[in-house]
Amino acid sequence: MSSIKIRKVGNSLGVIFPKEIQEALNITEGDAIDVTVLGGNRVVLDSHLPHHSNWTFKDEKLSSEDQKWLDADLEDENDKPPRW
């Protein structure tokens, strides 16, 4: 079990994950994690899968459908950057 100190970041609160938690969740700077509140003071952190550009495949040939999916442009031309 690790303790994490909550820090003020601008008008928000933030946390710094110790190395053992970073390794357990397989996260690095800029990654997104899901936070689920279970009730009371309990939460679950779940890391997203790494971006597909970081995936590697060994000794397996991808189907043409899978290759099209990996090569697809995932951004919609109507997507707008978030406003903070």
C-alpha positions in Angstrom: 0.0 0.0 0.0 1.3 3.5 -0.9 0.3 6.9 0.4 -0.2 9.7 -2.1 -0.2 13.3 -1.1 -2.8 15.6 -2.6 -1.4 18.8 -4.0 -3.0 22.0 -5.3 -2.5 22.6 -9.0 -4.0 25.9 -10.1 -7.6 25.7 -9.0 -7.6 21.9 -9.0 -6.1 19.2 -6.9 -3.6 16.7 -8.2 -1.6 13.7 -7.1 1.9 12.4 -7.9 2.1 8.6 -8.3 5.1 6.9 -6.8 7.2 4.7 -9.1 5.7 1.4 -7.9 2.2 2.6 -8.7 3.3 3.9 -12.2 4.8 0.5 -12.9 1.7 -1.4 -11.6 -0.6 0.7 -13.7 1.8 0.8 -16.6 1.4 4.6 -16.9 3.6 7.4 -18.0 3.2 11.2 -18.3 0.2 12.1 -20.4 -1.6 8.8 -20.1 -5.3 8.8 -19.0 -6.7 6.7 -16.2 -10.3 5.9 -15.3 -11.3 6.6 -11.7 -14.4 4.8 -10.4 -15.8 5.7 -7.0 -17.0 2.6 -5.2 -18.6 4.5 -2.4 -17.4 6.1 0.8 -13.7 6.8 0.4 -12.9 3.9 -2.0 -11.9 4.3 -5.6 -10.6 2.1 -8.4 -7.9 3.3 -10.8 -7.7 1.6 -14.2 -5.2 2.5 -16.9 -6.1 2.6 -20.6 -4.4 0.4 -23.0 -1.4 2.0 -24.6 -2.0 3.8 -27.9 -2.0 1.4 -30.8 1.1 3.0 -32.3 3.1 1.5 -29.4 1.9 -2.0 -30.0 4.2 -4.6 -31.4 3.3 -7.9 -32.9 5.7 -10.8 -33.2 5.4 -13.9 -35.3 1.8 -13.1 -36.2 0.4 -11.7 -39.5 -2.4 -9.3 -39.1 -5.6 -9.8 -41.0 -6.3 -7.0 -43.6 -9.3 -5.9 -41.4 -7.1 -5.6 -38.4 -4.4 -3.7 -40.4 -7.0 -1.3 -41.7 -8.2 -0.7 -38.1 -4.7 0.0 -36.9 -4.0 2.4 -39.8 -7.3 4.2 -39.5 -7.5 7.9 -38.7 -9.2 7.9 -35.4 -9.9 11.6 -35.3 -13.0 13.1 -36.8 -12.6 16.3 -38.8 -15.2 17.9 -36.6 -13.3 17.2 -33.4 -12.3 20.3 -31.5 -9.6 20.6 -28.9 -10.9 20.8 -25.3 -11.3 24.3 -23.9 -9.9 24.7 -20.4 
